[in-house]
Amino acid sequence: MTKTKPKHRLALVGTDSLRGQEIKNILAQKKFPAFEIELFDPDVQEDYSKLTQFKKEPMVVHRLRAKDLEGKDLVFLASDGKISEEMGKLAVEGKFKAIDLSETFNSREDVPLLVSGVNDGGLKTAAPGLVANPHAVTIILSSLFHRIVPKFGLKRAVAFVLQPVSAFDDAGIQELASQSVALLNSSVPKTKVFKEQIAFNLLSHTDALDADGFGSVERRLVTEVRRVLCKLELPLVLSILQVPVFHTYAIMTYLELKDEAEIETIESLLKSAPFKMTPFRTSCEATPLKVSGKDEIFVGQIKREPDNPKAFWIWLVADNLTRGAALNAFELARKILGAEAR
């Protein structure tokens, strides 16, 4: 008699958040080791009072109680920072294994900050109690540097990041939508999430600036990239611009390499997953509109400086909810559960 393998016991905390919705969709659509999943939300007060769908079937969203997560093989934390911090601490204590998608633990040196395919090698042998899922920009840039820097070295990197309103979750999306409707109807748009009107506009920054003019998120992202690549002296400077698009980060990256390279060589390094080269010489496919909802990091125009054969401009676009969050967590989860099975 053939024994069937036991199903992995999964849990998702925060089904209503944008990242929670995305990881739920990915688990329903993509291949994953046999599993059963329970859904939890901190706003549920009574069991069986809230329903959602999973794989086109109705499913109960349970009231969140820490004891119900104990013994799970893996928990996805996609709720707000306060709840993720409470549940993440239990994971650190060994109550269960978890991946935090809320970025609550990204600055904790004792919690691994992992990008799939870049610095997740240790998961092949042992999985820590808690793993932090990096910011979308960290995932995009560390994936790029991981391909290019070992081959050519790096003297300097500058990244201009065009940030979507979904970086502020559903509130940012609703504000852009409502302001757009108001302006098209000749009404006065209301601002709450952003300091200034975001519809049909650009903002140079969205948070408080330090003495040098940089925001806290900009500083944190540089630190994250350096941690992921284990290069504390990585010569990277980064600036975020807030743009009126709903989803996807677009990044214009300037790289000054230590060795000369050809455009064709750079292209060859970016032709495999998670990257996808586009025919940028004949079209302009790497746009937020076309990339939204897609799995890959789309590579658009690559330019080499005419007076410096070591300097390149590379245009990258990736969905912040798929490749920039849920897909990375999904791929880490497969490796964590695979390590446990050995």
C-alpha atoms as a printed R data frame, in Angstrom:
    type eleno elety resid chain resno       x      y       z
1   ATOM     1    CA   MET     A     1   0.000  0.000   0.000
2   ATOM     2    CA   THR     A     2   1.440  3.363  -1.066
3   ATOM     3    CA   LYS     A     3   1.553  5.997   1.615
4   ATOM     4    CA   THR     A     4   0.511  9.502   0.597
5   ATOM     5    CA   LYS     A     5   2.752 12.334   1.718
6   ATOM     6    CA   PRO     A     6   1.201 14.538   4.420
7   ATOM     7    CA   LYS     A     7   0.079 17.939   3.253
8   ATOM     8    CA   HIS     A     8   1.991 21.013   4.358
9   ATOM     9    CA   ARG     A     9   0.001 23.073   6.832
10  ATOM    10    CA   LEU     A    10   0.028 26.730   5.749
11  ATOM    11    CA   ALA     A    11  -1.578 29.880   7.105
12  ATOM    12    CA   LEU     A    12  -2.053 33.396   5.729
13  ATOM    13    CA   VAL     A    13  -2.527 36.331   8.095
14  ATOM    14    CA   GLY     A    14  -3.986 39.433   6.420
15  ATOM    15    CA   THR     A    15  -6.131 38.301   3.490
16  ATOM    16    CA   ASP     A    16  -7.438 41.812   2.729
17  ATOM    17    CA   SER     A    17  -4.070 43.520   2.255
18  ATOM    18    CA   LEU     A    18  -2.763 43.912  -1.286
19  ATOM    19    CA   ARG     A    19   0.115 41.535  -0.587
20  ATOM    20    CA   GLY     A    20  -2.175 39.080   1.170
21  ATOM    21    CA   GLN     A    21  -4.508 38.996  -1.819
22  ATOM    22    CA   GLU     A    22  -1.575 38.445  -4.173
23  ATOM    23    CA   ILE     A    23   0.039 35.589  -2.235
24  ATOM    24    CA   LYS     A    24  -3.396 33.926  -1.995
25  ATOM    25    CA   ASN     A    25  -3.815 34.199  -5.773
26  ATOM    26    CA   ILE     A    26  -0.347 32.818  -6.447
27  ATOM    27    CA   LEU     A    27  -0.839 29.858  -4.107
28  ATOM    28    CA   ALA     A    28  -4.094 29.103  -5.929
29  ATOM    29    CA   GLN     A    29  -2.609 29.375  -9.417
30  ATOM    30    CA   LYS     A    30   0.964 28.060  -9.303
31  ATOM    31    CA   LYS     A    31   2.462 24.656  -8.578
32  ATOM    32    CA   PHE     A    32   3.229 24.142  -4.910
33  ATOM    33    CA   PRO     A    33   3.837 21.045  -2.752
34  ATOM    34    CA   ALA     A    34   0.592 19.512  -1.487
35  ATOM    35    CA   PHE     A    35  -0.829 21.801   1.182
36  ATOM    36    CA   GLU     A    36  -3.844 22.844   3.159
37  ATOM    37    CA   ILE     A    37  -4.231 26.464   4.174
38  ATOM    38    CA   GLU     A    38  -6.103 28.438   6.808
39  ATOM    39    CA   LEU     A    39  -6.843 32.144   6.479
40  ATOM    40    CA   PHE     A    40  -6.768 34.622   9.367
41  ATOM    41    CA   ASP     A    41  -7.550 38.327   9.732
42  ATOM    42    CA   PRO     A    42  -7.114 40.505  12.839
43  ATOM    43    CA   ASP     A    43 -10.401 42.333  12.135
44  ATOM    44    CA   VAL     A    44 -12.509 39.162  12.365
45  ATOM    45    CA   GLN     A    45 -14.256 39.111  15.730
46  ATOM    46    CA   GLU     A    46 -16.369 35.990  15.353
47  ATOM    47    CA   ASP     A    47 -15.572 32.749  13.567
48  ATOM    48    CA   TYR     A    48 -17.547 32.109  10.373
49  ATOM    49    CA   SER     A    49 -18.452 35.796  10.099
50  ATOM    50    CA   LYS     A    50 -16.220 36.404   7.087
51  ATOM    51    CA   LEU     A    51 -15.848 34.479   3.835
52  ATOM    52    CA   THR     A    52 -13.471 34.725   0.883
53  ATOM    53    CA   GLN     A    53 -12.593 32.537  -2.091
54  ATOM    54    CA   PHE     A    54  -9.645 30.218  -2.633
55  ATOM    55    CA   LYS     A    55  -9.320 28.248  -5.870
56  ATOM    56    CA   LYS     A    56 -12.824 29.448  -6.765
57  ATOM    57    CA   GLU     A    57 -14.279 27.834  -3.656
58  ATOM    58    CA   PRO     A    58 -15.748 29.665  -0.626
59  ATOM    59    CA   MET     A    59 -13.467 29.681   2.398
60  ATOM    60    CA   VAL     A    60 -13.810 30.921   5.962
61  ATOM    61    CA   VAL     A    61 -11.503 33.644   7.266
62  ATOM    62    CA   HIS     A    62 -10.823 32.909  10.920
63  ATOM    63    CA   ARG     A    63 -10.335 35.146  13.921
64  ATOM    64    CA   LEU     A    64  -6.612 35.553  14.574
65  ATOM    65    CA   ARG     A    65  -5.391 33.737  17.672
66  ATOM    66    CA   ALA     A    66  -1.711 33.063  18.095
67  ATOM    67    CA   LYS     A    67  -2.319 29.529  19.355
68  ATOM    68    CA   ASP     A    68  -3.968 28.620  16.035
69  ATOM    69    CA   LEU     A    69  -0.703 29.329  14.195
70  ATOM    70    CA   GLU     A    70   1.409 27.095  16.391
71  ATOM    71    CA   GLY     A    71   2.500 23.921  14.664
72  ATOM    72    CA   LYS     A    72   1.957 25.320  11.153
73  ATOM    73    CA   ASP     A    73   4.678 24.424   8.669
74  ATOM    74    CA   LEU     A    74   4.704 27.965   7.292
75  ATOM    75    CA   VAL     A    75   2.808 31.209   7.925
76  ATOM    76    CA   PHE     A    76   2.652 34.166   5.523
77  ATOM    77    CA   LEU     A    77   2.433 37.441   7.479
78  ATOM    78    CA   ALA     A    78   0.752 40.039   5.263
79  ATOM    79    CA   SER     A    79  -1.186 42.114   7.784
80  ATOM    80    CA   ASP     A    80  -0.230 45.515   9.201
81  ATOM    81    CA   GLY     A    81   3.039 46.148  11.010
82  ATOM    82    CA   LYS     A    82   1.672 45.763  14.528
83  ATOM    83    CA   ILE     A    83   0.135 42.341  13.919
84  ATOM    84    CA   SER     A    84   3.123 41.160  11.888
85  ATOM    85    CA   GLU     A    85   5.463 42.189  14.686
86  ATOM    86    CA   GLU     A    86   3.451 40.245  17.270
87  ATOM    87    CA   MET     A    87   3.250 37.101  15.139
88  ATOM    88    CA   GLY     A    88   6.826 37.451  13.874
89  ATOM    89    CA   LYS     A    89   8.175 37.403  17.408
90  ATOM    90    CA   LEU     A    90   6.470 34.036  17.949
91  ATOM    91    CA   ALA     A    91   8.146 32.719  14.799
92  ATOM    92    CA   VAL     A    92  11.540 33.881  16.060
93  ATOM    93    CA   GLU     A    93  10.804 31.973  19.279
94  ATOM    94    CA   GLY     A    94  10.222 28.807  17.251
95  ATOM    95    CA   LYS     A    95   6.434 28.532  17.568
96  ATOM    96    CA   PHE     A    96   6.171 28.199  13.774
97  ATOM    97    CA   LYS     A    97   8.043 29.227  10.613
98  ATOM    98    CA   ALA     A    98   6.969 32.423   8.884
99  ATOM    99    CA   ILE     A    99   7.708 34.783   5.999
100 ATOM   100    CA   ASP     A   100   6.966 38.441   6.732
101 ATOM   101    CA   LEU     A   101   5.667 40.393   3.736
102 ATOM   102    CA   SER     A   102   4.903 43.566   5.694
103 ATOM   103    CA   GLU     A   103   8.555 44.775   5.811
104 ATOM   104    CA   THR     A   104   8.280 44.999   9.606
105 ATOM   105    CA   PHE     A   105  11.460 43.008  10.206
106 ATOM   106    CA   ASN     A   106  13.539 44.222   7.240
107 ATOM   107    CA   SER     A   107  15.863 46.257   9.454
108 ATOM   108    CA   ARG     A   108  16.429 43.494  12.003
109 ATOM   109    CA   GLU     A   109  19.946 42.102  11.600
110 ATOM   110    CA   ASP     A   110  18.925 38.844  13.315
111 ATOM   111    CA   VAL     A   111  16.176 38.145  10.732
112 ATOM   112    CA   PRO     A   112  17.373 36.939   7.296
113 ATOM   113    CA   LEU     A   113  16.454 39.299   4.456
114 ATOM   114    CA   LEU     A   114  16.263 37.049   1.398
115 ATOM   115    CA   VAL     A   115  15.830 37.469  -2.353
116 ATOM   116    CA   SER     A   116  15.093 34.266  -4.210
117 ATOM   117    CA   GLY     A   117  17.977 33.278  -6.459
118 ATOM   118    CA   VAL     A   118  20.346 35.818  -4.921
119 ATOM   119    CA   ASN     A   119  21.084 35.083  -1.245
120 ATOM   120    CA   ASP     A   120  18.727 32.237  -0.319
121 ATOM   121    CA   GLY     A   121  21.292 29.437  -0.580
122 ATOM   122    CA   GLY     A   122  21.166 28.680   3.130
123 ATOM   123    CA   LEU     A   123  17.541 27.563   2.872
124 ATOM   124    CA   LYS     A   124  18.677 24.384   1.113
125 ATOM   125    CA   THR     A   125  19.930 22.996   4.407
126 ATOM   126    CA   ALA     A   126  18.028 24.772   7.170
127 ATOM   127    CA   ALA     A   127  15.243 27.328   7.357
128 ATOM   128    CA   PRO     A   128  15.178 30.015  10.078
129 ATOM   129    CA   GLY     A   129  12.059 30.607  12.141
130 ATOM   130    CA   LEU     A   130  11.369 33.958  10.459
131 ATOM   131    CA   VAL     A   131  12.377 35.305   7.047
132 ATOM   132    CA   ALA     A   132  11.869 38.926   5.934
133 ATOM   133    CA   ASN     A   133  10.642 39.558   2.397
134 ATOM   134    CA   PRO     A   134  12.540 42.613   1.053
135 ATOM   135    CA   HIS     A   135  11.084 45.768  -0.466
136 ATOM   136    CA   ALA     A   136  10.230 45.458  -4.169
137 ATOM   137    CA   VAL     A   137  13.055 47.835  -5.133
138 ATOM   138    CA   THR     A   138  15.534 45.723  -3.174
139 ATOM   139    CA   ILE     A   139  14.393 42.604  -5.039
140 ATOM   140    CA   ILE     A   140  14.743 44.313  -8.432
141 ATOM   141    CA   LEU     A   141  18.111 45.977  -7.877
142 ATOM   142    CA   SER     A   142  19.794 43.115  -6.015
143 ATOM   143    CA   SER     A   143  18.726 40.745  -8.800
144 ATOM   144    CA   LEU     A   144  20.323 43.106 -11.349
145 ATOM   145    CA   PHE     A   145  23.570 43.596  -9.431
146 ATOM   146    CA   HIS     A   146  23.787 39.852  -8.731
147 ATOM   147    CA   ARG     A   147  23.977 39.221 -12.480
148 ATOM   148    CA   ILE     A   148  26.315 42.028 -13.502
149 ATOM   149    CA   VAL     A   149  28.682 42.946 -10.657
150 ATOM   150    CA   PRO     A   150  30.490 39.574 -10.317
151 ATOM   151    CA   LYS     A   151  31.445 39.723 -14.006
152 ATOM   152    CA   PHE     A   152  32.369 43.379 -14.475
153 ATOM   153    CA   GLY     A   153  32.726 44.899 -11.000
154 ATOM   154    CA   LEU     A   154  31.079 48.167 -10.013
155 ATOM   155    CA   LYS     A   155  32.487 51.644  -9.459
156 ATOM   156    CA   ARG     A   156  29.204 53.482  -9.015
157 ATOM   157    CA   ALA     A   157  25.443 52.897  -9.224
158 ATOM   158    CA   VAL     A   158  22.630 55.456  -9.274
159 ATOM   159    CA   ALA     A   159  18.960 54.460  -9.294
160 ATOM   160    CA   PHE     A   160  16.016 56.741 -10.045
161 ATOM   161    CA   VAL     A   161  12.954 54.912  -8.709
162 ATOM   162    CA   LEU     A   162   9.457 55.777  -9.980
163 ATOM   163    CA   GLN     A   163   7.139 54.652  -7.196
164 ATOM   164    CA   PRO     A   164   3.477 53.616  -7.729
165 ATOM   165    CA   VAL     A   165   0.702 54.692  -5.398
166 ATOM   166    CA   SER     A   166   0.130 51.057  -4.358
167 ATOM   167    CA   ALA     A   167   3.292 51.468  -2.275
168 ATOM   168    CA   PHE     A   168   0.794 53.068   0.137
169 ATOM   169    CA   ASP     A   169  -1.537 50.062  -0.119
170 ATOM   170    CA   ASP     A   170  -5.201 50.426  -1.012
171 ATOM   171    CA   ALA     A   171  -5.383 53.958   0.434
172 ATOM   172    CA   GLY     A   172  -2.910 55.196  -2.184
173 ATOM   173    CA   ILE     A   173  -4.820 53.515  -5.003
174 ATOM   174    CA   GLN     A   174  -8.125 54.988  -3.859
175 ATOM   175    CA   GLU     A   175  -6.666 58.486  -3.584
176 ATOM   176    CA   LEU     A   176  -5.271 58.439  -7.133
177 ATOM   177    CA   ALA     A   177  -8.550 57.066  -8.484
178 ATOM   178    CA   SER     A   178 -10.743 59.563  -6.636
179 ATOM   179    CA   GLN     A   179  -8.535 62.535  -7.520
180 ATOM   180    CA   SER     A   180  -8.536 61.537 -11.200
181 ATOM   181    CA   VAL     A   181 -12.332 61.314 -11.251
182 ATOM   182    CA   ALA     A   182 -12.653 64.645  -9.441
183 ATOM   183    CA   LEU     A   183 -10.345 66.466 -11.840
184 ATOM   184    CA   LEU     A   184 -12.058 65.030 -14.923
185 ATOM   185    CA   ASN     A   185 -15.345 66.279 -13.489
186 ATOM   186    CA   SER     A   186 -13.903 69.749 -12.773
187 ATOM   187    CA   SER     A   187 -14.053 69.184  -9.007
188 ATOM   188    CA   VAL     A   188 -11.426 69.916  -6.366
189 ATOM   189    CA   PRO     A   189  -9.442 66.731  -5.532
190 ATOM   190    CA   LYS     A   190  -9.008 65.777  -1.866
191 ATOM   191    CA   THR     A   191  -5.600 64.873  -0.457
192 ATOM   192    CA   LYS     A   192  -5.021 62.630   2.510
193 ATOM   193    CA   VAL     A   193  -2.345 60.009   1.777
194 ATOM   194    CA   PHE     A   194  -0.090 62.369  -0.183
195 ATOM   195    CA   LYS     A   195   0.897 65.904   0.805
196 ATOM   196    CA   GLU     A   196   0.039 67.232  -2.639
197 ATOM   197    CA   GLN     A   197  -2.245 66.173  -5.471
198 ATOM   198    CA   ILE     A   198  -0.873 62.987  -7.049
199 ATOM   199    CA   ALA     A   199  -3.266 62.644  -9.999
200 ATOM   200    CA   PHE     A   200  -1.634 63.961 -13.192
201 ATOM   201    CA   ASN     A   201   1.312 65.086 -11.073
202 ATOM   202    CA   LEU     A   202   4.788 64.083  -9.822
203 ATOM   203    CA   LEU     A   203   6.150 64.397  -6.283
204 ATOM   204    CA   SER     A   204   9.848 64.638  -5.484
205 ATOM   205    CA   HIS     A   205   9.389 62.953  -2.111
206 ATOM   206    CA   THR     A   206   6.703 61.590   0.210
207 ATOM   207    CA   ASP     A   207   8.374 61.366   3.625
208 ATOM   208    CA   ALA     A   208  10.487 63.519   5.930
209 ATOM   209    CA   LEU     A   209  13.992 64.354   4.717
210 ATOM   210    CA   ASP     A   210  17.260 64.082   6.607
211 ATOM   211    CA   ALA     A   211  20.039 66.686   6.700
212 ATOM   212    CA   ASP     A   212  21.295 65.535   3.297
213 ATOM   213    CA   GLY     A   213  17.844 65.664   1.694
214 ATOM   214    CA   PHE     A   214  17.145 61.915   1.584
215 ATOM   215    CA   GLY     A   215  14.057 60.171   2.946
216 ATOM   216    CA   SER     A   216  14.106 57.268   5.380
217 ATOM   217    CA   VAL     A   217  12.845 54.778   2.775
218 ATOM   218    CA   GLU     A   218  15.609 55.774   0.351
219 ATOM   219    CA   ARG     A   219  18.223 55.197   3.049
220 ATOM   220    CA   ARG     A   220  16.636 51.886   4.050
221 ATOM   221    CA   LEU     A   221  16.582 50.548   0.502
222 ATOM   222    CA   VAL     A   222  20.295 51.156   0.014
223 ATOM   223    CA   THR     A   223  20.957 49.321   3.266
224 ATOM   224    CA   GLU     A   224  18.698 46.441   2.194
225 ATOM   225    CA   VAL     A   225  20.442 45.989  -1.160
226 ATOM   226    CA   ARG     A   226  23.822 45.962   0.539
227 ATOM   227    CA   ARG     A   227  22.640 43.369   3.077
228 ATOM   228    CA   VAL     A   228  21.193 41.074   0.428
229 ATOM   229    CA   LEU     A   229  24.375 41.208  -1.660
230 ATOM   230    CA   CYS     A   230  26.661 41.039   1.404
231 ATOM   231    CA   LYS     A   231  28.428 44.148   0.079
232 ATOM   232    CA   LEU     A   232  28.351 46.749   2.825
233 ATOM   233    CA   GLU     A   233  30.447 49.134   0.715
234 ATOM   234    CA   LEU     A   234  28.323 48.827  -2.446
235 ATOM   235    CA   PRO     A   235  28.585 52.271  -4.154
236 ATOM   236    CA   LEU     A   236  24.855 52.840  -4.589
237 ATOM   237    CA   VAL     A   237  22.794 56.010  -4.263
238 ATOM   238    CA   LEU     A   238  19.041 55.952  -4.785
239 ATOM   239    CA   SER     A   239  16.253 58.514  -5.182
240 ATOM   240    CA   ILE     A   240  12.492 57.849  -5.148
241 ATOM   241    CA   LEU     A   241  10.019 59.892  -7.190
242 ATOM   242    CA   GLN     A   242   6.292 59.441  -6.590
243 ATOM   243    CA   VAL     A   243   4.377 59.013  -9.851
244 ATOM   244    CA   PRO     A   244   0.647 58.715 -10.670
245 ATOM   245    CA   VAL     A   245   0.517 55.022 -11.647
246 ATOM   246    CA   PHE     A   246  -1.354 52.348  -9.711
247 ATOM   247    CA   HIS     A   247   1.112 49.452  -9.849
248 ATOM   248    CA   THR     A   248   4.726 48.556 -10.804
249 ATOM   249    CA   TYR     A   249   8.053 50.131  -9.991
250 ATOM   250    CA   ALA     A   250  10.017 51.580 -12.887
251 ATOM   251    CA   ILE     A   251  13.722 52.148 -12.254
252 ATOM   252    CA   MET     A   252  16.287 53.908 -14.414
253 ATOM   253    CA   THR     A   253  19.626 52.592 -13.181
254 ATOM   254    CA   TYR     A   254  23.024 54.043 -14.016
255 ATOM   255    CA   LEU     A   255  25.934 51.622 -13.658
256 ATOM   256    CA   GLU     A   256  29.578 52.566 -13.998
257 ATOM   257    CA   LEU     A   257  31.422 49.257 -14.182
258 ATOM   258    CA   LYS     A   258  35.074 48.553 -13.441
259 ATOM   259    CA   ASP     A   259  35.577 46.717 -16.743
260 ATOM   260    CA   GLU     A   260  34.369 47.463 -20.246
261 ATOM   261    CA   ALA     A   261  31.303 45.642 -21.543
262 ATOM   262    CA   GLU     A   262  29.179 45.484 -24.665
263 ATOM   263    CA   ILE     A   263  25.430 46.060 -24.672
264 ATOM   264    CA   GLU     A   264  24.989 42.575 -26.120
265 ATOM   265    CA   THR     A   265  26.860 41.091 -23.160
266 ATOM   266    CA   ILE     A   266  24.646 42.931 -20.670
267 ATOM   267    CA   GLU     A   267  21.586 41.714 -22.563
268 ATOM   268    CA   SER     A   268  22.797 38.117 -22.431
269 ATOM   269    CA   LEU     A   269  23.092 38.319 -18.641
270 ATOM   270    CA   LEU     A   270  19.468 39.464 -18.355
271 ATOM   271    CA   LYS     A   271  17.758 36.969 -20.662
272 ATOM   272    CA   SER     A   272  16.810 34.377 -18.043
273 ATOM   273    CA   ALA     A   273  14.331 34.429 -15.153
274 ATOM   274    CA   PRO     A   274  13.441 36.520 -13.274
275 ATOM   275    CA   PHE     A   275  14.375 38.946 -16.051
276 ATOM   276    CA   LYS     A   276  12.694 39.304 -19.421
277 ATOM   277    CA   MET     A   277  14.368 41.210 -22.230
278 ATOM   278    CA   THR     A   278  12.104 43.294 -24.454
279 ATOM   279    CA   PRO     A   279  12.834 44.337 -28.052
280 ATOM   280    CA   PHE     A   280  13.591 47.872 -26.901
281 ATOM   281    CA   ARG     A   281  15.142 48.941 -30.211
282 ATOM   282    CA   THR     A   282  11.857 48.397 -32.066
283 ATOM   283    CA   SER     A   283   9.238 48.858 -29.344
284 ATOM   284    CA   CYS     A   284   8.616 50.194 -25.842
285 ATOM   285    CA   GLU     A   285   7.104 47.229 -24.013
286 ATOM   286    CA   ALA     A   286   8.663 47.770 -20.577
287 ATOM   287    CA   THR     A   287   5.947 50.080 -19.263
288 ATOM   288    CA   PRO     A   288   3.869 49.996 -16.053
289 ATOM   289    CA   LEU     A   289   0.725 49.422 -18.112
290 ATOM   290    CA   LYS     A   290   2.054 46.308 -19.870
291 ATOM   291    CA   VAL     A   291   4.032 44.901 -16.947
292 ATOM   292    CA   SER     A   292   1.317 45.173 -14.271
293 ATOM   293    CA   GLY     A   293   0.377 41.699 -13.037
294 ATOM   294    CA   LYS     A   294   3.317 39.983 -14.777
295 ATOM   295    CA   ASP     A   295   5.864 37.744 -13.045
296 ATOM   296    CA   GLU     A   296   9.144 39.001 -14.494
297 ATOM   297    CA   ILE     A   297  11.449 41.985 -14.158
298 ATOM   298    CA   PHE     A   298  11.133 43.528 -17.613
299 ATOM   299    CA   VAL     A   299  14.290 45.006 -19.133
300 ATOM   300    CA   GLY     A   300  13.700 47.920 -21.464
301 ATOM   301    CA   GLN     A   301  16.195 50.299 -22.964
302 ATOM   302    CA   ILE     A   302  19.911 49.693 -22.346
303 ATOM   303    CA   LYS     A   303  22.195 52.601 -23.229
304 ATOM   304    CA   ARG     A   304  25.983 52.763 -23.130
305 ATOM   305    CA   GLU     A   305  27.646 56.133 -22.597
306 ATOM   306    CA   PRO     A   306  29.379 57.200 -25.841
307 ATOM   307    CA   ASP     A   307  32.364 58.626 -23.931
308 ATOM   308    CA   ASN     A   308  32.596 55.870 -21.342
309 ATOM   309    CA   PRO     A   309  32.380 52.213 -22.492
310 ATOM   310    CA   LYS     A   310  32.071 51.145 -18.845
311 ATOM   311    CA   ALA     A   311  28.902 53.164 -18.126
312 ATOM   312    CA   PHE     A   312  25.357 51.962 -18.823
313 ATOM   313    CA   TRP     A   313  21.774 53.105 -18.299
314 ATOM   314    CA   ILE     A   314  19.306 50.231 -17.782
315 ATOM   315    CA   TRP     A   315  15.516 50.642 -17.621
316 ATOM   316    CA   LEU     A   316  13.723 48.077 -15.404
317 ATOM   317    CA   VAL     A   317  10.006 47.647 -14.699
318 ATOM   318    CA   ALA     A   318   8.420 45.104 -12.342
319 ATOM   319    CA   ASP     A   319   5.084 44.698 -10.607
320 ATOM   320    CA   ASN     A   320   5.522 45.490  -6.918
321 ATOM   321    CA   LEU     A   321   2.847 43.010  -5.805
322 ATOM   322    CA   THR     A   322   3.871 40.006  -7.949
323 ATOM   323    CA   ARG     A   323   7.645 39.848  -8.540
324 ATOM   324    CA   GLY     A   324   8.257 42.607  -5.997
325 ATOM   325    CA   ALA     A   325   6.537 40.811  -3.110
326 ATOM   326    CA   ALA     A   326   4.366 37.695  -3.377
327 ATOM   327    CA   LEU     A   327   6.406 35.757  -5.944
328 ATOM   328    CA   ASN     A   328   9.593 36.180  -3.943
329 ATOM   329    CA   ALA     A   329   7.790 34.925  -0.821
330 ATOM   330    CA   PHE     A   330   6.291 32.042  -2.814
331 ATOM   331    CA   GLU     A   331   9.694 30.946  -4.105
332 ATOM   332    CA   LEU     A   332  11.238 31.210  -0.640
333 ATOM   333    CA   ALA     A   333   8.350 29.130   0.740
334 ATOM   334    CA   ARG     A   334   9.022 26.330  -1.745
335 ATOM   335    CA   LYS     A   335  12.655 26.244  -0.645
336 ATOM   336    CA   ILE     A   336  11.815 26.370   3.060
337 ATOM   337    CA   LEU     A   337   9.392 23.472   2.785
338 ATOM   338    CA   GLY     A   338  11.791 21.611   0.513
339 ATOM   339    CA   ALA     A   339  14.544 21.948   3.106
340 ATOM   340    CA   GLU     A   340  12.208 20.601   5.787
341 ATOM   341    CA   ALA     A   341  11.395 17.565   3.637
342 ATOM   342    CA   ARG     A   342  15.046 16.480   3.438
